[in-house]
């Protein structure tokens, strides 16, 4: 709140947010996501002790590859939901998207912490994933609220399938990674259900197929790079 003085006394006014302000805020958020300086709002879910030499070199490399894929998924989710919310003018759907994005930050931080424990790193292509996902989110939002939320629901449905596959393929003894993935999967299921309850509609088959194809490219690349 700022105050200006007039001859009749103090006049109070609120500073309006300009498009440039919003753009700068999104740029700042993107930098925090990509620089791994974001912080989680919930505790790290990995509670199982990290026994030394539990994982072989090959198993550790595989676990790191999967957690890097999960980290990229959270980078994309963060950008996607921020992009969707940026042009959504309906308060309730916008709030739903921003709340989901906030929880995805927790996932992002958890995956990054697990990568550090595995002596690995996030994907080098994260800036590319972020920019592409943000643009995709904007396009989804332009299609209208029902399809916007339907896009969110389908995204979460496909993420759930990826996480379920990771639970099957992670080394059995890597319980710390499993604890993180299980918690993420629970959250994604709730995000999907929330989008459906809020009025998200099923997407056309070709759109779902295209989303799966793009996801395949991302996951395959992120496993290694």
PyMOL commands that set and color helices and strands:
alter all, ss='L'
color gray80, all
select helices_A, chain A and resi 19-34+57-86+91-117+126-142+145-169+175-197+205-224
alter helices_A, ss='H'
color red, helices_A
select strands_A, chain A and resi 2-6+9-13
alter strands_A, ss='S'
color yellow, strands_A
deselect
rebuild
show_as cartoon
